[in-house]
Amino acid sequence: MSKKEADRIIGRVRRVNGPVVEAEGITDAGMLEMVEVGEVRIVGEVTKLSGSRGIIQVYEDTTGIRPGENIYGSGMPLSVELGPGLLGTIYDGIQRPLEEIYKISREYISRGISVPSLNRDRSWSYTPLLKEGEALTEGRIIGTVQETEQVLHRIPAPPDCSGRIVWAAGAGEYRVEDVILKVETASGLRELSMVQRWPIRKARPSGGRLPLATPLITGQRVIDTLFPLAKGGTVSIPGGFGTGKTMTQHAIAKWCDADIIVYIGCGERGNEMTDVLTEFPRLVDPRSGLSLMNRTILIANTSNMPVSAREASIYTGVTLAEYYRDQGYHVAIMADSTSRWAEALRELSGRMEEMPAEEGFPAYLPTRIAEFYERAGYMETLGHEEGSVTIIGAVSPPGGDFSEPVTQHTRRFVRCFWGLDRQLANARHYPAISWLDSYSEYLNDVLPWWEERVGSAWKEDRREMLDLLQREVRLQQVVKLVGPDALPDSQRFVIEVCSVFKNAFLQQNAFDDIDRFSTVEKQQRMLELILLYWRRGNEAIRRGVTLVKLRRMKVLQEIIKMKFTVANEDVESIDRLAARLERSIDKLEAIYV
């Protein structure tokens, strides 16, 4: 904002109600315009206009703001700065760099503090891709900067800029505000730099949506094999306190095959965000051996920060993700948690005296949730690249009640649901994703990809294992009534196989060097081996072999431990285990035949 814009008075404070300021005497303001309130210049956003009065939602503490103080307009909506330097940075909900603010105001953020989101003093080694005289179209890549050791920053032309290039900077060192391109547009000469602004509540345009045909591989077996997520897809992770939402998102952030990670800590407790802020810089990216922060953006908006900034934080995060999508990257957003965001909506709605709907949430809650998840997708960019934004949103239903509004409305707008189970978490079974409550509607979309890599049996093997898990639930109900000894060996064997599957396949140790990540090839071989145990064992029981004999096979213990002993690059060891299993069952059948 220029000094002239910053001094443009658009009205005065009439009333203050927490993070909501009522303004009067408004002469020149637009809906959703970013403003500064009072002489401390706290940032706000116009959310309602009626004649000469308006409602402003502010993103900082309003203590000390008095009626009659001036309100200054900016002439633009609440926006974020996009350009080199985003990766590895920790921002708050309205994209203020927390590390730079800490240098100025230490532990507490001073009100009205203004720090550029991108470093204005740092120089970048710029390589131009366009020359004078060429035509510039919207979204076309105009040059590159090596932002981190892993990520080449491809600077796209703004979506509202096209024309003929009349001047282009050569290769060299430039700061983000230096002019690198001059374009003759229909409205006149326009100068472009490496930094551009974009309003957070408006989705960045794209060339069109593409089919969701590629899975986001996470290395977590219960996700990839049973409930796969497509790149560009949406998923909800609901779970009560302590069921492992944050831990699951951490594992996905570290191991998934997305190019860029955007982690949004929306209204979480300060100690949890402290763990994230200290843990992520120490995490080693398995792809490169470098820090995971080299391809990560963190947005920290804890529960003790202003509630309205929490509401803005998820829009800030998804806008940053769309910017890297427009460069042709695949981006994964971890939103933890959207329940805290919805609670912020409820509080702000109440202060603006809007009519409440179910459980006090505003009537537009479903619309806001839908708008957020709608910004995911696998896109053709304006520059004719392919990129995606995948949204993984945690939901924190009070008391673990999945029937509450945020969980139910989220479920309407996502196509994948990983429900966390309290009993699994209490039993230290992680990831605590329930195989009974969870589902994925991306199965048919990603099926050709899986069949191409692991074989045509993948879908049938997966279905057969899920059917066994459903049968086991019904049998466990009988066991609770009459005990396991009342069941025949054929039914007890179903329970036995499911127990092996849960321990050897579904449960995964994030601290074990081998078990923390499984390739799709290893996942399929493990699944095939457990199903081989089921098919051959079931046939052996029909021929008279007892369940006790099957349990005593030495190879069975090695099957249970294979997740710790078989490395991803040594899947042939699973084939050798399968051959040993066949021989062991053949010997047992020979005795009884």
ROPA-989208 format. One record per residue (C-alpha): residue number from 1; residue in one letter; chain; x, z, y. Coordinates in steps of 0.25 Angstrom, whole numbers. Each point is the difference from the previous one (the first is absolute). Example, Ala and Ser with C-alpha at 12.3 -4.5 7.8 and 13.67 -1.06 7.14 Angstrom:
BEGIN
i; aa; ch; xx; zz; yy
1; a; A; 49; 31; -18
2; s; A; 6; -2; 14
! end
This chain:
BEGIN
i; aa; ch; xx; zz; yy
1; m; A; 0; 0; 0
2; s; A; 6; -4; 14
3; k; A; 0; 10; 11
4; k; A; -11; -7; 7
5; e; A; -9; 0; -12
6; a; A; 4; 15; -2
7; d; A; -5; 4; 14
8; r; A; -13; -8; -1
9; i; A; -11; 11; 1
10; i; A; -13; -3; -7
11; g; A; -7; 13; 1
12; r; A; 0; 15; 0
13; v; A; -2; 11; -10
14; r; A; -14; 6; 0
15; r; A; 0; 8; -13
16; v; A; 10; 4; -11
17; n; A; -5; 3; -14
18; g; A; 12; 2; -9
19; p; A; 6; -14; -3
20; v; A; -12; -7; 7
21; v; A; 0; -2; 15
22; e; A; -12; -4; 8
23; a; A; 4; -9; 12
24; e; A; -8; -3; 13
25; g; A; 2; -10; 11
26; i; A; 5; -11; -9
27; t; A; 2; -13; 8
28; d; A; 9; -8; -9
29; a; A; 1; 3; -15
30; g; A; -2; -7; -13
31; m; A; -5; 4; -13
32; l; A; 11; 6; -9
33; e; A; 10; -1; 11
34; m; A; 12; 9; -1
35; v; A; 0; 10; 12
36; e; A; 8; 12; 5
37; v; A; -7; 12; 4
38; g; A; 4; 10; 10
39; e; A; 14; 2; 7
40; v; A; 6; 3; -13
41; r; A; -4; -14; -5
42; i; A; -6; 4; -13
43; v; A; -3; -13; -8
44; g; A; -15; -3; -3
45; e; A; -9; -12; -3
46; v; A; -14; -3; 6
47; t; A; -10; 1; -11
48; k; A; -13; -1; 8
49; l; A; -4; -6; 13
50; s; A; -13; 3; 8
51; g; A; -1; -5; 14
52; s; A; 11; 8; 8
53; r; A; 1; 10; -11
54; g; A; 8; -1; -13
55; i; A; 5; 8; -12
56; i; A; 15; 0; -3
57; q; A; 6; 5; -13
58; v; A; 14; 6; 3
59; y; A; 12; 1; -10
60; e; A; 6; 12; 5
61; d; A; -4; 15; 4
62; t; A; -9; 0; 12
63; t; A; 4; 15; 4
64; g; A; 1; 1; 15
65; i; A; -7; -14; 3
66; r; A; -10; 3; 11
67; p; A; -12; -7; 6
68; g; A; 4; -9; 11
69; e; A; 13; -5; -5
70; n; A; 3; -14; 0
71; i; A; -1; -10; -12
72; y; A; 10; -11; 0
73; g; A; -3; -14; -7
74; s; A; 9; -9; -8
75; g; A; -8; -12; 0
76; m; A; 2; -2; -15
77; p; A; -5; 7; -13
78; l; A; 7; 10; -8
79; s; A; 11; -8; -6
80; v; A; 13; 1; -8
81; e; A; 14; -6; 2
82; l; A; 4; -10; -10
83; g; A; 15; -4; -2
84; p; A; 13; 3; -6
85; g; A; 3; 15; -2
86; l; A; -13; 4; -7
87; l; A; 6; 3; -13
88; g; A; 6; 13; -3
89; t; A; -8; 6; 12
90; i; A; -9; 12; 0
91; y; A; -12; -1; 10
92; d; A; -12; 8; 3
93; g; A; -14; -5; 0
94; i; A; 1; -8; 13
95; q; A; 14; -6; -4
96; r; A; 9; 10; 8
97; p; A; 13; 1; -7
98; l; A; 1; 15; -4
99; e; A; 15; 0; -1
100; e; A; 2; -5; 14
101; i; A; -10; 10; 5
102; y; A; 7; 11; -7
103; k; A; 13; -3; 8
104; i; A; -8; 2; 12
105; s; A; -10; 12; -2
106; r; A; 5; 6; -13
107; e; A; -10; 5; -10
108; y; A; -12; -2; 8
109; i; A; -5; -13; 6
110; s; A; -2; 2; 15
111; r; A; -13; -5; 6
112; g; A; 1; -14; 7
113; i; A; 14; -3; -6
114; s; A; 2; -15; -1
115; v; A; 11; -6; -8
116; p; A; 1; -14; -4
117; s; A; -4; -3; -14
118; l; A; 11; -10; -2
119; n; A; 14; 3; 5
120; r; A; 3; -7; 13
121; d; A; 15; 2; 0
122; r; A; 4; -5; -14
123; s; A; 4; -14; -2
124; w; A; -3; -9; -12
125; s; A; 7; -12; -5
126; y; A; -10; -11; 2
127; t; A; 0; -13; -8
128; p; A; -10; -11; 6
129; l; A; -8; -9; -9
130; l; A; -6; -9; 11
131; k; A; 6; -9; 11
132; e; A; -4; -5; 13
133; g; A; -11; -11; 0
134; e; A; -6; 5; -13
135; a; A; -15; 3; -1
136; l; A; -3; 15; -2
137; t; A; -12; 3; -8
138; e; A; -7; 14; -1
139; g; A; 7; 9; -10
140; r; A; 12; -9; -2
141; i; A; 14; 7; -3
142; i; A; 8; -2; 12
143; g; A; 13; 7; -4
144; t; A; 5; 11; -9
145; v; A; 7; 14; 1
146; q; A; 7; 8; -11
147; e; A; -8; 12; 2
148; t; A; 5; 8; -11
149; e; A; 9; -3; -12
150; q; A; -12; -4; -8
151; v; A; -10; -6; 10
152; l; A; 2; -13; 8
153; h; A; -9; 2; 12
154; r; A; -7; -14; 2
155; i; A; -5; 0; 14
156; p; A; -14; -7; 1
157; a; A; -6; -6; 12
158; p; A; -11; 8; 5
159; p; A; -14; -5; -5
160; d; A; -5; -4; 13
161; c; A; 12; -8; 4
162; s; A; 3; -15; -2
163; g; A; 6; -12; 7
164; r; A; 13; -7; 3
165; i; A; 13; 7; 0
166; v; A; 7; -2; 13
167; w; A; 12; 9; -2
168; a; A; 5; 8; -12
169; a; A; 11; 10; 0
170; g; A; 12; -2; -9
171; a; A; 5; 9; -11
172; g; A; 6; 13; 5
173; e; A; -2; 14; 3
174; y; A; -14; 3; 7
175; r; A; -8; 13; 3
176; v; A; -15; 0; -3
177; e; A; -4; -3; 14
178; d; A; 9; -12; 3
179; v; A; -6; -13; 1
180; i; A; 3; -9; -12
181; l; A; -10; -11; 2
182; k; A; -8; -7; 11
183; v; A; -13; -8; -4
184; e; A; -8; -9; 8
185; t; A; -14; 4; -4
186; a; A; -14; -5; 5
187; s; A; -1; 11; 9
188; g; A; 14; -1; 6
189; l; A; 15; 4; -3
190; r; A; 1; 12; -10
191; e; A; 13; 8; -3
192; l; A; 1; 6; -13
193; s; A; 9; 12; -5
194; m; A; 2; 7; -13
195; v; A; -10; 10; 3
196; q; A; -15; -3; 1
197; r; A; -12; 9; 1
198; w; A; -13; 0; -8
199; p; A; -13; 9; 1
200; i; A; -1; 9; -12
201; r; A; -15; -2; -2
202; k; A; 0; -15; -1
203; a; A; 5; -6; -13
204; r; A; 12; -10; 2
205; p; A; -5; -14; -4
206; s; A; 4; -8; -12
207; g; A; -1; -14; -5
208; g; A; -9; 4; -11
209; r; A; -2; 9; -12
210; l; A; 6; -3; -14
211; p; A; -4; 4; -14
212; l; A; 5; 13; -4
213; a; A; 8; -4; -13
214; t; A; 12; 8; 0
215; p; A; 1; 15; -4
216; l; A; 7; 10; 9
217; i; A; 9; 5; -11
218; t; A; 2; 15; 2
219; g; A; 8; 4; -13
220; q; A; -11; 11; -3
221; r; A; -6; -4; -13
222; v; A; -14; 6; 2
223; i; A; -1; -9; 12
224; d; A; 6; -13; -4
225; t; A; -5; -1; -14
226; l; A; -14; 7; 1
227; f; A; -4; -1; 15
228; p; A; 8; -11; 6
229; l; A; 0; -2; 15
230; a; A; 2; -14; 6
231; k; A; 9; -3; 12
232; g; A; -9; -1; 12
233; g; A; -10; 9; -7
234; t; A; -6; 14; 4
235; v; A; 0; 13; -9
236; s; A; -5; 14; 3
237; i; A; 7; 12; -6
238; p; A; -10; 12; 1
239; g; A; 4; 13; -5
240; g; A; -2; 15; 4
241; f; A; 11; 9; 5
242; g; A; 13; 0; -9
243; t; A; -4; -12; -9
244; g; A; 12; -8; 4
245; k; A; -5; -10; 10
246; t; A; 12; 0; 9
247; m; A; 9; 0; -12
248; t; A; -7; -12; -6
249; q; A; 2; -7; 13
250; h; A; 15; 4; 1
251; a; A; 2; -6; -14
252; i; A; -7; -13; 4
253; a; A; 8; -1; 13
254; k; A; 13; 2; -7
255; w; A; -2; -9; -12
256; c; A; -11; -11; 4
257; d; A; 5; -14; 2
258; a; A; -5; -1; 15
259; d; A; 10; -5; 10
260; i; A; -4; 10; 11
261; i; A; -6; 14; -1
262; v; A; -8; 6; 11
263; y; A; -3; 15; -3
264; i; A; -11; 6; 9
265; g; A; -1; 15; 0
266; c; A; -14; 2; 6
267; g; A; -4; 14; 3
268; e; A; 8; 6; -12
269; r; A; 6; 14; 1
270; g; A; 13; 1; 7
271; n; A; 8; 5; -12
272; e; A; -4; -12; -8
273; m; A; 4; -10; 11
274; t; A; 13; 8; 1
275; d; A; 3; -3; -15
276; v; A; -3; -15; 3
277; l; A; 9; 0; 12
278; t; A; 11; 7; -7
279; e; A; -2; -7; -14
280; f; A; -1; -15; 4
281; p; A; 13; -1; 7
282; r; A; 7; 6; -13
283; l; A; -8; -9; -9
284; v; A; 9; -11; -6
285; d; A; -7; -14; 0
286; p; A; 1; -5; -15
287; r; A; 1; -14; 4
288; s; A; 13; 2; 9
289; g; A; 5; 13; -2
290; l; A; -1; 3; 15
291; s; A; -10; 10; 7
292; l; A; -15; -3; -2
293; m; A; -1; 1; 15
294; n; A; 7; -13; 2
295; r; A; -14; -7; -3
296; t; A; -9; 12; 4
297; i; A; -8; 4; 12
298; l; A; -5; 14; 1
299; i; A; -12; 4; 9
300; a; A; -1; 15; 0
301; n; A; -13; 6; 6
302; t; A; -1; 14; -5
303; s; A; -13; 9; 0
304; n; A; 6; 8; 12
305; m; A; 1; -13; 9
306; p; A; -11; -5; 9
307; v; A; -12; -4; -9
308; s; A; -3; -13; 8
309; a; A; 14; -5; -3
310; r; A; -3; 2; -15
311; e; A; -12; -9; 2
312; a; A; 10; -11; 6
313; s; A; 11; 2; -10
314; i; A; -6; -9; -12
315; y; A; -2; -11; 10
316; t; A; 14; 1; 5
317; g; A; 5; 0; -14
318; v; A; -8; -12; -5
319; t; A; 4; -8; 13
320; l; A; 15; 2; -3
321; a; A; -3; -5; -14
322; e; A; -7; -12; 4
323; y; A; 12; -4; 9
324; y; A; 9; 0; -12
325; r; A; -10; -7; -8
326; d; A; 1; -11; 11
327; q; A; 14; -1; -3
328; g; A; -2; -4; -15
329; y; A; 2; 14; -6
330; h; A; -9; 8; -10
331; v; A; -3; 14; 7
332; a; A; -6; 12; -7
333; i; A; -7; 11; 9
334; m; A; -1; 14; -5
335; a; A; -11; 7; 8
336; d; A; 0; 15; -3
337; s; A; -11; 3; 2
338; t; A; -12; -7; 5
339; s; A; -8; 12; -1
340; r; A; 7; 7; 11
341; w; A; -2; -13; 8
342; a; A; -15; 1; -3
343; e; A; 0; 14; 5
344; a; A; 6; -4; 13
345; l; A; -11; -10; 2
346; r; A; -10; 11; -3
347; e; A; 6; 9; 10
348; l; A; 1; -10; 11
349; s; A; -14; -5; -3
350; g; A; -5; 14; 2
351; r; A; 7; 2; 13
352; m; A; -6; -13; 5
353; e; A; -14; 5; -4
354; e; A; -3; -11; -10
355; m; A; -11; 1; -10
356; p; A; 6; 5; -13
357; a; A; -2; -6; -14
358; e; A; 2; 6; -13
359; e; A; 9; 13; 0
360; g; A; 2; -2; 15
361; f; A; 8; -13; -1
362; p; A; -4; -10; 10
363; a; A; -9; -11; -4
364; y; A; 10; -11; 1
365; l; A; 10; 7; -10
366; p; A; -3; -11; -11
367; t; A; 3; -11; 11
368; r; A; 13; 6; 4
369; i; A; 5; 2; -15
370; a; A; -4; -14; -3
371; e; A; 7; -6; 12
372; f; A; 13; 8; -4
373; y; A; 0; -5; -14
374; e; A; -4; -14; 4
375; r; A; 13; -2; 7
376; a; A; 7; 0; -14
377; g; A; 2; -14; -6
378; y; A; 9; -11; -6
379; m; A; 1; -9; 12
380; e; A; 6; -14; 4
381; t; A; 6; 4; 13
382; l; A; -2; -8; 13
383; g; A; 15; -5; -3
384; h; A; -4; -5; -14
385; e; A; 7; 11; -7
386; e; A; -6; 9; -11
387; g; A; -1; 15; 3
388; s; A; -9; 12; -4
389; v; A; -5; 13; 4
390; t; A; -4; 10; -11
391; i; A; -7; 13; 4
392; i; A; 2; 12; -9
393; g; A; -9; 11; 6
394; a; A; -1; 14; -4
395; v; A; -13; 8; 1
396; s; A; -1; 15; 0
397; p; A; -14; 4; -3
398; p; A; -3; 14; 3
399; g; A; 0; 8; -14
400; g; A; 3; -13; -7
401; d; A; -14; -5; 2
402; f; A; 0; -15; -2
403; s; A; -15; -1; 5
404; e; A; 4; 4; 14
405; p; A; -2; -11; 11
406; v; A; 15; -5; 2
407; t; A; 2; -2; -15
408; q; A; -13; -6; -2
409; h; A; 1; -10; 11
410; t; A; 15; -3; -3
411; r; A; -4; -3; -14
412; r; A; -10; -11; 6
413; f; A; 11; -7; 7
414; v; A; 12; 0; -10
415; r; A; 2; -7; -13
416; c; A; 9; 10; -7
417; f; A; -3; 15; -2
418; w; A; 11; 10; -5
419; g; A; -8; 13; -2
420; l; A; 9; 12; -1
421; d; A; -4; 10; -10
422; r; A; 2; 15; 2
423; q; A; 1; 4; -15
424; l; A; 11; -10; -1
425; a; A; 8; 5; 12
426; n; A; -2; 14; -5
427; a; A; 6; -4; -14
428; r; A; 12; -6; 8
429; h; A; -4; -14; -5
430; y; A; 5; -9; 11
431; p; A; -5; -10; 6
432; a; A; -13; 8; -2
433; i; A; -8; -13; 1
434; s; A; -13; 1; -9
435; w; A; -1; -11; -10
436; l; A; -15; 3; 0
437; d; A; -4; 0; 15
438; s; A; 10; -11; 4
439; y; A; -2; -15; 0
440; s; A; 6; -13; 6
441; e; A; -8; -13; 3
442; y; A; 13; -8; 2
443; l; A; 2; -1; -15
444; n; A; -5; -14; -1
445; d; A; 8; -4; 12
446; v; A; 13; 4; -5
447; l; A; -2; -3; -15
448; p; A; 7; -14; 1
449; w; A; 12; 7; 6
450; w; A; 1; 10; -11
451; e; A; -3; -10; -11
452; e; A; 11; -9; 5
453; r; A; 10; 12; -1
454; v; A; -4; 9; -11
455; g; A; -9; -9; -9
456; s; A; -14; -3; -2
457; a; A; -3; 13; -8
458; w; A; 1; 8; 13
459; k; A; -15; 0; 4
460; e; A; -4; 3; -15
461; d; A; 10; 11; -2
462; r; A; -4; 7; 13
463; r; A; -15; -1; -3
464; e; A; 2; 6; -14
465; m; A; 8; 12; 5
466; l; A; -11; 3; 10
467; d; A; -10; -1; -11
468; l; A; 8; 10; -8
469; l; A; 1; 10; 12
470; q; A; -15; -1; 2
471; r; A; -2; 3; -15
472; e; A; 9; 12; 1
473; v; A; -8; 6; 11
474; r; A; -13; 0; -9
475; l; A; 8; 5; -12
476; q; A; 6; 12; 9
477; q; A; -14; 4; 3
478; v; A; -3; 1; -15
479; v; A; 13; 8; -2
480; k; A; -4; 10; 11
481; l; A; -13; 3; -8
482; v; A; 5; 0; -15
483; g; A; 15; -1; 1
484; p; A; 10; -11; -4
485; d; A; -1; 3; -15
486; a; A; -14; -5; -1
487; l; A; 4; -14; 3
488; p; A; 5; -10; -10
489; d; A; 14; -5; 1
490; s; A; -4; -13; 5
491; q; A; -7; 7; 13
492; r; A; 11; 10; 1
493; f; A; 10; -12; 0
494; v; A; -7; -5; 13
495; i; A; 3; 13; 7
496; e; A; 15; 0; -6
497; v; A; 2; -14; 6
498; c; A; -6; 3; 13
499; s; A; 9; 12; 1
500; v; A; 12; -8; -3
501; f; A; -4; -10; 11
502; k; A; -2; 10; 10
503; n; A; 13; 7; -2
504; a; A; 9; -13; -3
505; f; A; -7; -9; 10
506; l; A; -9; 5; 10
507; q; A; 9; 13; 4
508; q; A; 12; -4; 8
509; n; A; 11; 8; 5
510; a; A; 5; -3; 14
511; f; A; 12; 8; -1
512; d; A; 6; -7; -13
513; d; A; 9; -12; 3
514; i; A; -6; -8; -11
515; d; A; -15; 4; 0
516; r; A; -2; -1; 15
517; f; A; -2; -15; 0
518; s; A; -4; -9; -11
519; t; A; 0; -16; 1
520; v; A; -12; -7; -4
521; e; A; 8; -5; -13
522; k; A; 3; 14; -4
523; q; A; -15; 5; 3
524; q; A; -5; -11; -9
525; r; A; 9; 3; -12
526; m; A; -3; 14; 1
527; l; A; -15; -3; 0
528; e; A; 2; -9; -12
529; l; A; 7; 10; -8
530; i; A; -10; 11; 2
531; l; A; -11; -10; -4
532; l; A; 8; -4; -12
533; y; A; 0; 15; -4
534; w; A; -15; 0; 2
535; r; A; -3; -12; -8
536; r; A; 10; 2; -12
537; g; A; -3; 15; 0
538; n; A; -15; -2; 0
539; e; A; 1; -10; -12
540; a; A; 9; 10; -7
541; i; A; -10; 11; 1
542; r; A; -11; -10; -6
543; r; A; 10; -2; -12
544; g; A; 1; 15; -2
545; v; A; 12; 4; 9
546; t; A; -3; 14; 6
547; l; A; 2; 3; 15
548; v; A; 10; 11; -3
549; k; A; 9; -11; -6
550; l; A; -1; -9; 11
551; r; A; 3; 11; 10
552; r; A; 13; 4; -8
553; m; A; 6; -14; 2
554; k; A; 14; 2; 7
555; v; A; -2; -13; 7
556; l; A; -13; 6; 7
557; q; A; 9; 10; 8
558; e; A; 9; -11; 5
559; i; A; -12; -8; 4
560; i; A; -5; 12; 9
561; k; A; 14; 1; 6
562; m; A; 2; -15; 2
563; k; A; -4; 1; 15
564; f; A; 13; 9; 2
565; t; A; 9; -7; -10
566; v; A; -3; -15; 2
567; a; A; 6; -6; 12
568; n; A; -8; -11; 8
569; e; A; 11; -11; -4
570; d; A; 0; 5; -15
571; v; A; -14; -3; -4
572; e; A; 5; -6; -13
573; s; A; 1; 15; -5
574; i; A; -15; 1; 1
575; d; A; 0; -12; -10
576; r; A; 9; 7; -9
577; l; A; -9; 13; 1
578; a; A; -12; -9; -4
579; a; A; 8; -5; -12
580; r; A; 3; 14; -5
581; l; A; -15; 4; 2
582; e; A; -4; -12; -9
583; r; A; 10; 4; -11
584; s; A; -4; 15; 1
585; i; A; -15; -3; -1
586; d; A; 3; -10; -11
587; k; A; 7; 11; -8
588; l; A; -12; 9; 2
589; e; A; -10; -10; -5
590; a; A; 8; -4; -12
591; i; A; -1; 15; -5
592; y; A; -15; 0; 2
593; v; A; -3; -14; -5
! end
